[in-house]
Amino acid sequence: MKFILWNISVLLILQAGAVFANDGDLLMRRANRFFEALPETMPGSENDSAERIALGKRLFFEKRLSINDSQACASCHRLEDGFAGVDNLQTSPGARGEIGTRNSPTVLNAGWQVAQFWDGRAEDLVEQAKGPILNPIEMGMPDENAVVAKIRAIDEYRRDFAEVFGGDEAVTYHNIAAAIAAFERTLITPSRFDDFLDGKADALSAIGLRGLDSFLDLDCNSCHDGVLLGGETFEPLGKENPYENQTDLGVFELSGNEEDRMFFKVAPLRNVALTAPYFHDGKIGTLEQAIRKMAKLQLDETLEPQQVSDIAAFLKALTDKDREQYLE
């Protein structure tokens, strides 16, 4: 009798899986209404020569861009194995050991975002690259002239800037940032979800498909959509229920406009399974906690454990499937 019941259970599970697999094509078409597979090149890369990219990569890892030769872009935006363009700290220490006030966002795929930083204060990757070098808590250089003088004094850089940008005065602060941005535009990380969007129905597991279905049914895609599943709009954190930490008021800190209070750029979800801790303050420790918290804050929804694990499985399908490309 137990054997018969076991066989019936297995049959029902297989039938349910087959039904859901058949629905995968419908879900794929539904997903393509809101999401876009990663293009092969990032906006602004048209003039990025191999030489400019190579120079930018060296500068991305160059600790001499900091006041005491201890901090590089790569110190907070780590690319080595096990990391995904972040340092996995709540907030990051700078060159002098002081701790920053916001969680370091990933640099992977960052060029597709509408603006850079949590408050959008930098228009693009070039402007973003200029910020941390002069930030007194981060890399701590006193001004642009000091940065240029330091890099210009290095024979190798003086030669390579002349070759890449042309002229005897090619080492400029703007060109330093432009080279770093050229390297960052190569950090493109396609995932299994891109395969799914491109027509490969079995790229997502059954639980991942359920998670995508829940993600859409809950209307998470109203903010997390497009190429990066986020990064394209600014939204208030705490639409339905207030976020506990009200010390950082987001865009309001820049604008002073009351309507900007607690507005932050919507975080892109690509590689999100690798970028804990979460939110602008890094106070949310796990992916599952972040899913539950966002559902309550933004939707006033209390999710069941199965919904959380399903959505987490879907989000894990956004992890780069070819991490070796930038781990040299």
C-alpha positions as a Markdown table, in Angstrom:
| # | Residue | x | y | z |
|---|---|---|---|---|
| 1 | Met | 0.0 | 0.0 | 0.0 |
| 2 | Lys | 2.8 | 2.4 | 0.9 |
| 3 | Phe | 4.5 | 1.6 | -2.4 |
| 4 | Ile | 1.3 | 2.4 | -4.3 |
| 5 | Leu | 0.8 | 5.7 | -2.5 |
| 6 | Trp | 4.5 | 6.6 | -3.1 |
| 7 | Asn | 4.1 | 5.9 | -6.8 |
| 8 | Ile | 0.9 | 8.0 | -7.0 |
| 9 | Ser | 2.7 | 10.9 | -5.2 |
| 10 | Val | 5.6 | 10.7 | -7.6 |
| 11 | Leu | 3.3 | 10.6 | -10.6 |
| 12 | Leu | 1.4 | 13.7 | -9.3 |
| 13 | Ile | 4.6 | 15.6 | -8.8 |
| 14 | Leu | 5.8 | 14.7 | -12.3 |
| 15 | Gln | 2.5 | 15.7 | -13.8 |
| 16 | Ala | 2.6 | 19.0 | -11.9 |
| 17 | Gly | 6.1 | 19.6 | -13.1 |
| 18 | Ala | 5.1 | 18.8 | -16.7 |
| 19 | Val | 2.2 | 21.2 | -16.5 |
| 20 | Phe | 4.4 | 24.0 | -15.1 |
| 21 | Ala | 7.0 | 23.3 | -17.8 |
| 22 | Asn | 4.3 | 23.7 | -20.4 |
| 23 | Asp | 3.4 | 27.0 | -18.8 |
| 24 | Gly | 7.1 | 28.0 | -19.0 |
| 25 | Asp | 6.6 | 29.3 | -22.6 |
| 26 | Leu | 3.7 | 31.5 | -21.4 |
| 27 | Leu | 5.8 | 32.7 | -18.5 |
| 28 | Met | 8.7 | 33.5 | -20.9 |
| 29 | Arg | 6.4 | 35.6 | -23.1 |
| 30 | Arg | 5.1 | 37.4 | -20.0 |
| 31 | Ala | 8.7 | 38.0 | -18.7 |
| 32 | Asn | 9.8 | 39.5 | -22.1 |
| 33 | Arg | 7.1 | 42.2 | -21.6 |
| 34 | Phe | 9.0 | 43.6 | -18.6 |
| 35 | Phe | 12.6 | 42.4 | -18.9 |
| 36 | Glu | 15.4 | 42.6 | -21.5 |
| 37 | Ala | 18.3 | 40.2 | -22.0 |
| 38 | Leu | 21.7 | 41.9 | -21.5 |
| 39 | Pro | 23.1 | 43.4 | -24.7 |
| 40 | Glu | 26.6 | 42.4 | -25.7 |
| 41 | Thr | 28.0 | 46.0 | -25.3 |
| 42 | Met | 27.3 | 48.7 | -22.8 |
| 43 | Pro | 26.3 | 52.3 | -23.7 |
| 44 | Gly | 29.2 | 54.5 | -24.3 |
| 45 | Ser | 31.6 | 51.8 | -25.3 |
| 46 | Glu | 31.8 | 52.8 | -28.9 |
| 47 | Asn | 35.3 | 54.5 | -28.5 |
| 48 | Asp | 36.7 | 52.1 | -25.9 |
| 49 | Ser | 39.8 | 50.7 | -27.5 |
| 50 | Ala | 41.6 | 47.7 | -26.0 |
| 51 | Glu | 44.4 | 50.0 | -24.9 |
| 52 | Arg | 42.0 | 52.3 | -23.1 |
| 53 | Ile | 40.3 | 49.4 | -21.4 |
| 54 | Ala | 43.7 | 48.0 | -20.3 |
| 55 | Leu | 44.7 | 51.3 | -18.9 |
| 56 | Gly | 41.4 | 51.6 | -17.1 |
| 57 | Lys | 41.8 | 48.2 | -15.6 |
| 58 | Arg | 45.2 | 49.1 | -14.1 |
| 59 | Leu | 43.8 | 52.3 | -12.7 |
| 60 | Phe | 40.8 | 50.4 | -11.2 |
| 61 | Phe | 43.3 | 48.4 | -9.1 |
| 62 | Glu | 45.7 | 51.3 | -8.6 |
| 63 | Lys | 46.1 | 52.1 | -4.9 |
| 64 | Arg | 48.3 | 55.1 | -5.6 |
| 65 | Leu | 45.0 | 56.9 | -6.5 |
| 66 | Ser | 44.4 | 57.2 | -2.7 |
| 67 | Ile | 46.0 | 59.6 | -0.2 |
| 68 | Asn | 48.2 | 56.9 | 1.4 |
| 69 | Asp | 48.5 | 54.3 | -1.4 |
| 70 | Ser | 46.2 | 51.9 | 0.5 |
| 71 | Gln | 42.9 | 52.1 | -1.4 |
| 72 | Ala | 41.8 | 51.4 | -4.9 |
| 73 | Cys | 38.4 | 51.3 | -6.7 |
| 74 | Ala | 38.8 | 47.5 | -6.4 |
| 75 | Ser | 39.0 | 47.7 | -2.6 |
| 76 | Cys | 35.3 | 48.3 | -2.3 |
| 77 | His | 34.3 | 46.9 | -5.6 |
| 78 | Arg | 35.9 | 43.5 | -5.6 |
| 79 | Leu | 36.1 | 41.4 | -8.7 |
| 80 | Glu | 38.0 | 38.3 | -7.5 |
| 81 | Asp | 36.4 | 34.9 | -7.1 |
| 82 | Gly | 33.5 | 34.9 | -4.6 |
| 83 | Phe | 32.7 | 38.6 | -5.0 |
| 84 | Ala | 30.5 | 40.4 | -7.5 |
| 85 | Gly | 31.7 | 44.0 | -7.7 |
| 86 | Val | 31.1 | 44.6 | -3.9 |
| 87 | Asp | 33.0 | 44.0 | -0.7 |
| 88 | Asn | 30.1 | 42.3 | 1.1 |
| 89 | Leu | 30.5 | 44.7 | 4.1 |
| 90 | Gln | 27.6 | 46.8 | 5.6 |
| 91 | Thr | 29.6 | 49.9 | 4.8 |
| 92 | Ser | 33.2 | 50.2 | 3.6 |
| 93 | Pro | 36.4 | 51.4 | 5.3 |
| 94 | Gly | 38.3 | 54.1 | 3.5 |
| 95 | Ala | 42.0 | 54.8 | 3.1 |
| 96 | Arg | 42.3 | 56.1 | 6.7 |
| 97 | Gly | 40.1 | 53.5 | 8.2 |
| 98 | Glu | 37.0 | 55.7 | 8.5 |
| 99 | Ile | 33.8 | 53.9 | 7.7 |
| 100 | Gly | 31.5 | 55.1 | 4.9 |
| 101 | Thr | 27.8 | 55.8 | 5.4 |
| 102 | Arg | 26.3 | 53.8 | 2.5 |
| 103 | Asn | 26.6 | 50.3 | 1.2 |
| 104 | Ser | 28.9 | 50.0 | -1.8 |
| 105 | Pro | 26.8 | 49.0 | -4.8 |
| 106 | Thr | 28.1 | 46.6 | -7.5 |
| 107 | Val | 30.0 | 47.9 | -10.5 |
| 108 | Leu | 28.9 | 45.0 | -12.6 |
| 109 | Asn | 26.6 | 46.1 | -15.5 |
| 110 | Ala | 26.5 | 49.5 | -13.8 |
| 111 | Gly | 26.6 | 51.5 | -17.1 |
| 112 | Trp | 23.0 | 50.6 | -17.8 |
| 113 | Gln | 21.7 | 52.4 | -14.8 |
| 114 | Val | 20.0 | 55.7 | -15.2 |
| 115 | Ala | 22.5 | 57.3 | -12.8 |
| 116 | Gln | 25.2 | 56.3 | -10.3 |
| 117 | Phe | 25.3 | 56.1 | -6.5 |
| 118 | Trp | 22.2 | 55.5 | -4.3 |
| 119 | Asp | 21.1 | 59.1 | -4.7 |
| 120 | Gly | 21.9 | 59.4 | -8.4 |
| 121 | Arg | 24.4 | 62.2 | -7.9 |
| 122 | Ala | 26.7 | 61.1 | -10.8 |
| 123 | Glu | 25.3 | 61.1 | -14.3 |
| 124 | Asp | 27.4 | 58.2 | -15.7 |
| 125 | Leu | 30.4 | 56.0 | -15.0 |
| 126 | Val | 32.9 | 58.7 | -15.7 |
| 127 | Glu | 31.4 | 61.0 | -13.2 |
| 128 | Gln | 31.0 | 58.2 | -10.7 |
| 129 | Ala | 34.7 | 57.3 | -11.0 |
| 130 | Lys | 35.7 | 60.9 | -10.1 |
| 131 | Gly | 33.8 | 60.8 | -6.8 |
| 132 | Pro | 35.5 | 58.3 | -4.5 |
| 133 | Ile | 39.0 | 59.4 | -5.3 |
| 134 | Leu | 38.3 | 62.9 | -3.7 |
| 135 | Asn | 35.9 | 61.7 | -1.1 |
| 136 | Pro | 37.7 | 62.4 | 2.3 |
| 137 | Ile | 36.3 | 59.1 | 3.8 |
| 138 | Glu | 37.0 | 56.9 | 0.8 |
| 139 | Met | 40.3 | 57.5 | -1.1 |
| 140 | Gly | 41.0 | 60.9 | 0.5 |
| 141 | Met | 42.9 | 62.7 | -2.2 |
| 142 | Pro | 42.8 | 66.5 | -1.6 |
| 143 | Asp | 41.9 | 67.7 | -5.1 |
| 144 | Glu | 42.1 | 66.9 | -8.8 |
| 145 | Asn | 45.5 | 68.5 | -9.3 |
| 146 | Ala | 47.0 | 66.3 | -6.6 |
| 147 | Val | 45.7 | 63.2 | -8.3 |
| 148 | Val | 47.0 | 64.3 | -11.7 |
| 149 | Ala | 50.4 | 65.2 | -10.3 |
| 150 | Lys | 50.7 | 61.9 | -8.6 |
| 151 | Ile | 49.8 | 59.8 | -11.7 |
| 152 | Arg | 51.8 | 62.0 | -14.1 |
| 153 | Ala | 54.9 | 61.4 | -12.0 |
| 154 | Ile | 54.8 | 57.7 | -12.9 |
| 155 | Asp | 56.6 | 57.2 | -16.2 |
| 156 | Glu | 54.5 | 54.2 | -17.2 |
| 157 | Tyr | 51.3 | 56.1 | -16.8 |
| 158 | Arg | 52.6 | 59.2 | -18.5 |
| 159 | Arg | 53.6 | 57.1 | -21.5 |
| 160 | Asp | 50.3 | 55.1 | -21.7 |
| 161 | Phe | 48.0 | 58.1 | -21.3 |
| 162 | Ala | 49.9 | 59.8 | -24.2 |
| 163 | Glu | 49.3 | 56.7 | -26.3 |
| 164 | Val | 45.6 | 56.3 | -25.4 |
| 165 | Phe | 44.5 | 59.9 | -25.3 |
| 166 | Gly | 47.2 | 61.7 | -27.3 |
| 167 | Gly | 49.3 | 64.7 | -26.4 |
| 168 | Asp | 51.9 | 65.5 | -23.8 |
| 169 | Glu | 49.2 | 66.6 | -21.3 |
| 170 | Ala | 47.1 | 63.5 | -21.6 |
| 171 | Val | 47.1 | 62.8 | -17.9 |
| 172 | Thr | 44.0 | 64.7 | -16.7 |
| 173 | Tyr | 41.5 | 64.0 | -14.0 |
| 174 | His | 38.8 | 63.5 | -16.6 |
| 175 | Asn | 40.9 | 61.0 | -18.6 |
| 176 | Ile | 41.7 | 59.0 | -15.5 |
| 177 | Ala | 38.0 | 58.6 | -14.9 |
| 178 | Ala | 37.3 | 58.0 | -18.6 |
| 179 | Ala | 39.8 | 55.1 | -18.6 |
| 180 | Ile | 38.3 | 53.5 | -15.5 |
| 181 | Ala | 34.8 | 53.8 | -17.0 |
| 182 | Ala | 36.0 | 52.1 | -20.2 |
| 183 | Phe | 37.1 | 49.1 | -18.1 |
| 184 | Glu | 33.9 | 49.1 | -16.1 |
| 185 | Arg | 31.9 | 49.0 | -19.4 |
| 186 | Thr | 33.4 | 45.5 | -20.0 |
| 187 | Leu | 31.9 | 44.1 | -16.8 |
| 188 | Ile | 28.9 | 42.6 | -18.4 |
| 189 | Thr | 27.5 | 39.5 | -16.7 |
| 190 | Pro | 24.9 | 37.5 | -18.6 |
| 191 | Ser | 23.0 | 34.8 | -16.6 |
| 192 | Arg | 20.7 | 31.9 | -17.0 |
| 193 | Phe | 17.8 | 34.3 | -17.0 |
| 194 | Asp | 19.1 | 35.8 | -20.2 |
| 195 | Asp | 19.0 | 32.4 | -21.7 |
| 196 | Phe | 15.4 | 32.1 | -20.6 |
| 197 | Leu | 14.5 | 35.4 | -22.1 |
| 198 | Asp | 16.2 | 34.4 | -25.3 |
| 199 | Gly | 13.9 | 31.3 | -25.6 |
| 200 | Lys | 15.6 | 28.6 | -23.6 |
| 201 | Ala | 12.7 | 27.5 | -21.4 |
| 202 | Asp | 14.7 | 25.0 | -19.4 |
| 203 | Ala | 17.3 | 27.6 | -18.3 |
| 204 | Leu | 15.3 | 28.1 | -15.1 |
| 205 | Ser | 14.5 | 25.3 | -12.7 |
| 206 | Ala | 10.9 | 24.6 | -11.7 |
| 207 | Ile | 11.4 | 26.5 | -8.4 |
| 208 | Gly | 12.9 | 29.3 | -10.3 |
| 209 | Leu | 9.9 | 29.5 | -12.6 |
| 210 | Arg | 7.6 | 29.6 | -9.6 |
| 211 | Gly | 9.7 | 32.4 | -8.2 |
| 212 | Leu | 9.5 | 34.4 | -11.4 |
| 213 | Asp | 5.7 | 33.8 | -11.5 |
| 214 | Ser | 5.4 | 35.1 | -7.9 |
| 215 | Phe | 7.8 | 38.0 | -8.7 |
| 216 | Leu | 5.4 | 39.1 | -11.5 |
| 217 | Asp | 2.2 | 38.3 | -9.6 |
| 218 | Leu | 3.4 | 40.5 | -6.7 |
| 219 | Asp | 4.2 | 43.3 | -9.2 |
| 220 | Cys | 7.9 | 43.5 | -8.1 |
| 221 | Asn | 8.6 | 44.3 | -11.7 |
| 222 | Ser | 6.9 | 47.6 | -11.4 |
| 223 | Cys | 10.2 | 48.8 | -10.0 |
| 224 | His | 12.6 | 46.0 | -10.8 |
| 225 | Asp | 12.3 | 45.7 | -14.6 |
| 226 | Gly | 14.3 | 46.4 | -17.8 |
| 227 | Val | 17.8 | 45.2 | -18.5 |
| 228 | Leu | 19.0 | 45.1 | -14.9 |
| 229 | Leu | 15.7 | 44.4 | -13.1 |
| 230 | Gly | 16.2 | 47.8 | -11.5 |
| 231 | Gly | 18.6 | 50.8 | -11.6 |
| 232 | Glu | 16.3 | 52.8 | -13.9 |
| 233 | Thr | 14.1 | 54.7 | -11.4 |
| 234 | Phe | 14.0 | 56.3 | -8.0 |
| 235 | Glu | 11.4 | 55.2 | -5.5 |
| 236 | Pro | 10.6 | 55.9 | -1.9 |
| 237 | Leu | 11.8 | 53.2 | 0.5 |
| 238 | Gly | 8.7 | 52.5 | 2.6 |
| 239 | Lys | 5.8 | 53.1 | 0.2 |
| 240 | Glu | 3.4 | 51.1 | 2.5 |
| 241 | Asn | 5.3 | 50.8 | 5.7 |
| 242 | Pro | 8.2 | 53.0 | 6.9 |
| 243 | Tyr | 11.7 | 51.7 | 6.9 |
| 244 | Glu | 13.2 | 51.6 | 10.4 |
| 245 | Asn | 16.4 | 53.5 | 9.7 |
| 246 | Gln | 15.4 | 57.1 | 8.9 |
| 247 | Thr | 18.9 | 58.7 | 9.5 |
| 248 | Asp | 19.7 | 58.6 | 5.8 |
| 249 | Leu | 17.0 | 60.4 | 3.8 |
| 250 | Gly | 18.3 | 59.5 | 0.3 |
| 251 | Val | 17.9 | 62.0 | -2.5 |
| 252 | Phe | 16.5 | 64.6 | 0.0 |
| 253 | Glu | 20.1 | 64.9 | 1.3 |
| 254 | Leu | 21.1 | 66.4 | -2.0 |
| 255 | Ser | 18.0 | 68.3 | -3.1 |
| 256 | Gly | 16.4 | 69.4 | 0.2 |
| 257 | Asn | 13.0 | 68.9 | -1.5 |
| 258 | Glu | 10.5 | 67.3 | 0.9 |
| 259 | Glu | 9.1 | 65.1 | -1.9 |
| 260 | Asp | 12.5 | 63.5 | -2.2 |
| 261 | Arg | 12.6 | 62.3 | 1.4 |
| 262 | Met | 13.6 | 58.5 | 1.6 |
| 263 | Phe | 13.9 | 58.3 | -2.2 |
| 264 | Phe | 16.7 | 56.0 | -3.4 |
| 265 | Lys | 17.6 | 54.6 | -6.8 |
| 266 | Val | 16.0 | 51.2 | -7.2 |
| 267 | Ala | 18.7 | 48.6 | -6.8 |
| 268 | Pro | 19.4 | 46.4 | -9.9 |
| 269 | Leu | 19.0 | 42.7 | -9.1 |
| 270 | Arg | 21.5 | 41.1 | -11.4 |
| 271 | Asn | 24.0 | 39.1 | -9.2 |
| 272 | Val | 21.9 | 40.1 | -6.2 |
| 273 | Ala | 22.5 | 36.6 | -4.6 |
| 274 | Leu | 26.2 | 37.5 | -4.3 |
| 275 | Thr | 25.9 | 41.2 | -3.1 |
| 276 | Ala | 24.7 | 40.9 | 0.5 |
| 277 | Pro | 24.2 | 42.8 | 2.8 |
| 278 | Tyr | 21.4 | 44.8 | 1.2 |
| 279 | Phe | 19.7 | 48.2 | 1.0 |
| 280 | His | 21.5 | 51.5 | 1.1 |
| 281 | Asp | 22.6 | 51.1 | 4.7 |
| 282 | Gly | 23.6 | 47.4 | 4.4 |
| 283 | Lys | 21.5 | 46.5 | 7.4 |
| 284 | Ile | 19.7 | 43.5 | 5.7 |
| 285 | Gly | 21.9 | 40.5 | 6.0 |
| 286 | Thr | 20.4 | 37.8 | 3.7 |
| 287 | Leu | 18.6 | 37.6 | 0.4 |
| 288 | Glu | 15.6 | 36.0 | 2.0 |
| 289 | Gln | 15.4 | 38.8 | 4.6 |
| 290 | Ala | 15.6 | 41.4 | 1.8 |
| 291 | Ile | 12.7 | 39.7 | -0.1 |
| 292 | Arg | 10.5 | 39.6 | 3.0 |
| 293 | Lys | 11.4 | 43.2 | 4.0 |
| 294 | Met | 10.8 | 44.6 | 0.5 |
| 295 | Ala | 7.4 | 42.9 | 0.3 |
| 296 | Lys | 6.3 | 44.4 | 3.6 |
| 297 | Leu | 7.8 | 47.9 | 3.0 |
| 298 | Gln | 6.7 | 48.4 | -0.6 |
| 299 | Leu | 3.7 | 46.2 | -1.0 |
| 300 | Asp | 2.4 | 45.6 | 2.5 |
| 301 | Glu | 2.6 | 41.9 | 1.8 |
| 302 | Thr | 3.6 | 39.2 | 4.3 |
| 303 | Leu | 5.1 | 36.4 | 2.2 |
| 304 | Glu | 4.8 | 32.7 | 3.0 |
| 305 | Pro | 8.1 | 30.9 | 3.4 |
| 306 | Gln | 7.6 | 29.0 | 0.1 |
| 307 | Gln | 7.1 | 32.3 | -1.8 |
| 308 | Val | 10.3 | 33.6 | -0.3 |
| 309 | Ser | 12.3 | 30.6 | -1.2 |
| 310 | Asp | 10.8 | 30.5 | -4.7 |
| 311 | Ile | 11.6 | 34.2 | -5.4 |
| 312 | Ala | 15.1 | 33.6 | -4.0 |
| 313 | Ala | 15.6 | 30.8 | -6.5 |
| 314 | Phe | 14.6 | 33.0 | -9.3 |
| 315 | Leu | 16.9 | 35.8 | -8.2 |
| 316 | Lys | 19.8 | 33.3 | -8.0 |
| 317 | Ala | 19.3 | 32.7 | -11.7 |
| 318 | Leu | 20.4 | 36.3 | -12.2 |
| 319 | Thr | 24.0 | 35.4 | -11.1 |
| 320 | Asp | 26.7 | 35.7 | -13.8 |
| 321 | Lys | 27.1 | 32.3 | -15.5 |
| 322 | Asp | 30.7 | 33.1 | -16.8 |
| 323 | Arg | 32.5 | 34.8 | -13.9 |
| 324 | Glu | 35.9 | 33.8 | -15.3 |
| 325 | Gln | 35.7 | 36.6 | -17.8 |
| 326 | Tyr | 36.8 | 39.3 | -15.4 |
| 327 | Leu | 38.7 | 37.3 | -12.8 |
| 328 | Glu | 42.1 | 37.3 | -14.5 |
